Amino acid sequence: MSTAAINATTGSAASGASNQLNTAAEMSDRFLKLLVTQLKNQDPLNPMENAELTSQMAQINTVTGIEKLNTSMATMASSFSQMQMLQGASLVGRSVLLDGNNLVVDEEGKAYGGFELSSNAASVRIDILDAAGSTIDTISLTDKAAGRQGFEWEAPEGVSTKGLTFKVTANTGAANIEAKTLTFDAVTAVNTAGGTLTLELASGGQTPYSLVKAVS
């Protein structure tokens, strides 16, 4: 992200806060002028009571306080967005772990995936599927503990690596064990559209940062 972009965002936020502050000052000034005019022109035989005067002064303070609070919140929101963008920028080029079953092969011909077991499994079968959904290879694992697990797969020569996915089947004896698939993807860019830090991925998709399970 360029420095100019950050400066532009900061400038815009500062301008907005300044406009809100000016509005609050103008409203308070008008309110006070109206109150002074009312006091000058009140009926000497029926002057404004202290309670009424106090009520109007309280209204002035309430309006001013709300405007200042709005200004502070706008400034905080802008600062938080900038912090999100700066933190997100450090993820570019990194690999993140997400829910999914896509399998991305790197330049060395290797792919990495993961799965999460609901309980211990005596055997785990990982089927590697091509773009058409046909099994092209199988990985067999044994004695895997409950929780998050990872695996590595090397693509055989001559096999197309586009659109690969995988399926995990786990069991202990005759009992099937729930296995949630996890996918690795590289972060190519970040944005804060809609106020949410979103990662743009090498696979072409996007995901909110809140859905990232791990970063490597």
N, C-alpha and C positions, 0 to 999 in steps of 0.2 A: 504494500500500500504506500503511495507516495506521500511525502511531507505536505505537499500542496493540498492533497485531499483532506488530511487531518486539520490543517490550518483553515480550510474552507468550512469544515464542519464546526470547528471552534468559533470561527467568526460569525457563522450563522446563529449559533446558540447564544453568543454574547449579544448580538443585535436583537434577538428575540427577547432576551432577559431585560435589555435596556428599554425596549418599547413597553414591556409590561410595567417596569418601574416608573416610566414616565406617565403611563396611564394611571397608576395608583396615586402618584403625586398630584396629577391634574384633578382627579376625583376628590381627593382630600382637600385641595385648595378651593374647589368649587363648593364643597360641603361647608367649609369654614366661612366662606364669603356669604353663603346663604344664611348661615346661623347668625353671623354678625349683623347682617341686614335685618333679620327677624328681630334681633334684640334691640336694634336701633329704632325700629318702627313698631315695637309692641305697645299695647295699651298701658299707659302708666297706672291706670286704675285696676288693671287686671294683668299684672306682669307674669311672665313665664315662671312656673314653679321650678324649684331646684330639681325635682325628680324628672321633669320633662327635659330640662337642660342636660342633666346627667345622661338620660337616655339617648339624646342626640349625639353627645360626645362619644358615648359607647359605640354608636353606629359608625361614627367616623373611624374609631380605632379598629372596629371589626372589619370594615372594608379595606383599610390599609393592611391589616394583618393577613387577610386572605390573599391579597395581591402579592405581598412579600412571600407568603408560603408557596403560591403558584410559581413565583420566580425561582425560589430555591429548589423546588421539585424539578422544574424544567432544566435547571443547571445540573442537578444531580443526575437526571436521566441522560443528558448529553455526555457528561463525564463517564458514566457507566458504559454507554455505547462505545465511546472511544477506547476505554480500557478493554472491553470485549474484543474490539477489532485488533488492538495491539497484541493481546494474548493469543488470539486466533491466528495471527500472522506467524507465530512461532510454530504452528502446526503444519504449515505448508512444507511438503516434502516428507512429512512423517507418515507412518502407517497407523491406521486406527482400526479397532475391532468393533464390529457392529452385528446386529442380528441379520441373518441372511445366509444364502448358500452359494453365492457366486465364488468362483475360483479363478483368481488372476495369476497368470504365469509371468514371472519376471524375466529379465534379460538372460538369466542363467538357466532358464528352462524349469525353474522350480516354482511351486505354488504352496501357499500356506493357508490353512483353514483351522477351524476350531469347532467345538461342540460343548454343550453343558449337560451333564447327566443329573437326573433327579435323585439317583441313588447309585450305589456301587454296581458295576456291571462286570460279569465274568468274561463277556466277549462283546466286541464292538466291530461292526462292519461298516466301512466307508466306501460307497460306490461313487466313482467319478463318472459323470455323465457329459456327453457331448451336447452340442446345440440342439440336436434332435431329441435329446432325452434318453439316448441309448447308453448303456454302461460300457465304458472303454477300459476301465481298470478298477481294481478293488484293493483296499487296504484292510487288513485284519489285525485287530489289537486285542489284547487280553488283560484282564484284571485292572480295570480302570476305576478309580475312586470317584465318588460323587463330586460334582462341581465342574469347573471349567477345565477343559483339556484341549491340546493343540495337536496338529499333525502336519507333516511335510510330504509333498508329493512331487515327483520329478516326471515331467511329460516325456513319454517315449518318442523316439524320432519318427517323423512323418505324421504325427497326430496333430490335427488342427487344435489350436489353443483358444479359439474364439468362442465365446458363449458357454464356457464350461461351468458346470454346477456340481454339487455333490449332495449325497443323501446319507444319513447316518442311522443305522439300526443297532440297538443295544439290547442285550438280554442277560439274564442270569437264570440258567436252566430254562424252564418253560415260560418264565415271567419276562414280559417286555419292559424295558426301562425307557422312560421318556428321555429323549435326547434333542436338545434345541441346537440348531446349526448356527455357527458364527462365521462371519467372513471378514477378511482383511482387505482394506482398500487404502490407496494413497491419497493424501489431501493435496489438491492442486491450487486451491484458492479459498478464501473465506469472504463472507459478506454478512452484514447485519441488517438486511432487509426485513422490515416489519418488527424491528427491535429484537430479533432473535439471532444469535450467532449461528450461522449456517455454513457447513463445510461443503465445498465442491470437490467431487471425487474423480479419480482417474478413470473410473468405470463410466463416467458420464452422468452419474446421479448426484443428488444432494441429500444431506441429512442434517438435522439440528444437532448442535454439539451435545445437547442433553442426552442424546441416544448413544453416545460413544461409551463403550464399556472399558476400553483400554487404549493406550497410545504407546507406540514403540518407535 
